[in-house]
Amino acid sequence: MNKNTFSCAKCLLVVILLILAGILGFVYSGWYPIGADNKHHALTYWALETLRERSIARASADISVPGDLDSPERLLAGGPDYHEMCSGCHLQPAKAQSDFTLGLYPAPPNLTEAKSGQISTTENQRTFWIIKHGIKASGMPSWAPGHDDERIWSMVAFINRLPELSASEYQILTSRTDDNGHAH
Amino acid sequence: MKTLQQLLFVAGLAGLSLTVQAHDPKEHMKDSEKPNCEAMKDMDHEKMDMNNPVHQAMMKKCMAQMHDMGEMKGMEGQDHSQHKDAAKEKSEHQH
């Protein structure tokens, strides 16, 4: 190794250390605007969204989807859980917004909006994975603690049918009753 | 021995707290609204597709109340058990 190569390596090391010190300084400075009412730069938004979508696609690719997502039993099981756990952020028929949809950033998707075309296996895998694992720093929690896979799949089944429900159909399907159809 | 007892006590408490944290449907049943099956009276049952899982689920949910409510629009003279059978058949077919 000649003298020039050595000094170049030293130079590079100094530059890297300065960059790291700059990043650390920025982190500790408190200058980053962390408020949810301060929107990301378009480039940051793209990077985070791409990171999220690629991560979910990779992690959910091998999940096997049950064949009975279209059964009425799934809708009856998933409806009350959706209403109690999801509707505050992801809305319900005849409700266009809530405090959560107005204040969360990024805004949670409105799951009552109609989707184009048939729901694919990939979409079912994605929805299941998101409900089960949640998404970091987005307000979406992991529902795995306290909910087994069967319950989560029933929520997926209900979410698939949600855009076609009227307000009165939603009310009937999401009310919690015992096995004999009686509320308490 | 004392340490073992303490460990068992802590493990028991941890198990109890997990049980309490679980989303128990029975807990929500107390606050849940009754299904408004009366709304089904205003729906045109002749236009209802009984192969649609949404309609099947609603019929299942409201079956008990529907019998109390009596006949509904478009269902006069129809055998309610047909709807029950259609829902059951589809459900069995999918399993």
Chai-1 contact restraints between the chains, C-beta under 6 A:
chainA,res_idxA,chainB,res_idxB,connection_type,confidence,min_distance_angstrom,max_distance_angstrom,comment,restraint_id
A,D68,B,Q94,contact,1.0,0.0,6.0,A-B,restraint_1
A,D70,B,P53,contact,1.0,0.0,6.0,A-B,restraint_2
A,S71,B,S91,contact,1.0,0.0,6.0,A-B,restraint_3
A,S71,B,Q94,contact,1.0,0.0,6.0,A-B,restraint_4
A,P72,B,P53,contact,1.0,0.0,6.0,A-B,restraint_5
A,P72,B,Q56,contact,1.0,0.0,6.0,A-B,restraint_6
A,P72,B,A57,contact,1.0,0.0,6.0,A-B,restraint_7
A,P72,B,K60,contact,1.0,0.0,6.0,A-B,restraint_8
A,P72,B,A87,contact,1.0,0.0,6.0,A-B,restraint_9
A,L75,B,P53,contact,1.0,0.0,6.0,A-B,restraint_10
A,L75,B,A57,contact,1.0,0.0,6.0,A-B,restraint_11
A,L76,B,A57,contact,1.0,0.0,6.0,A-B,restraint_12
A,E84,B,H28,contact,1.0,0.0,6.0,A-B,restraint_13
A,G146,B,Q21,contact,1.0,0.0,6.0,A-B,restraint_14
A,G146,B,A22,contact,1.0,0.0,6.0,A-B,restraint_15
A,G146,B,H23,contact,1.0,0.0,6.0,A-B,restraint_16
A,H147,B,H23,contact,1.0,0.0,6.0,A-B,restraint_17
A,R161,B,V54,contact,1.0,0.0,6.0,A-B,restraint_18
A,S168,B,A39,contact,1.0,0.0,6.0,A-B,restraint_19
A,Q171,B,N36,contact,1.0,0.0,6.0,A-B,restraint_20
A,I172,B,P35,contact,1.0,0.0,6.0,A-B,restraint_21
A,I172,B,M58,contact,1.0,0.0,6.0,A-B,restraint_22
A,I172,B,K61,contact,1.0,0.0,6.0,A-B,restraint_23
A,L173,B,A57,contact,1.0,0.0,6.0,A-B,restraint_24
A,S175,B,S32,contact,1.0,0.0,6.0,A-B,restraint_25
A,S175,B,E33,contact,1.0,0.0,6.0,A-B,restraint_26
A,S175,B,P35,contact,1.0,0.0,6.0,A-B,restraint_27
A,R176,B,H28,contact,1.0,0.0,6.0,A-B,restraint_28
A,R176,B,M29,contact,1.0,0.0,6.0,A-B,restraint_29
A,R176,B,S32,contact,1.0,0.0,6.0,A-B,restraint_30
A,G181,B,K61,contact,1.0,0.0,6.0,A-B,restraint_31
A,G181,B,A64,contact,1.0,0.0,6.0,A-B,restraint_32
A,A183,B,S32,contact,1.0,0.0,6.0,A-B,restraint_33
A,A183,B,K34,contact,1.0,0.0,6.0,A-B,restraint_34
A,H184,B,M29,contact,1.0,0.0,6.0,A-B,restraint_35
A,H184,B,K30,contact,1.0,0.0,6.0,A-B,restraint_36
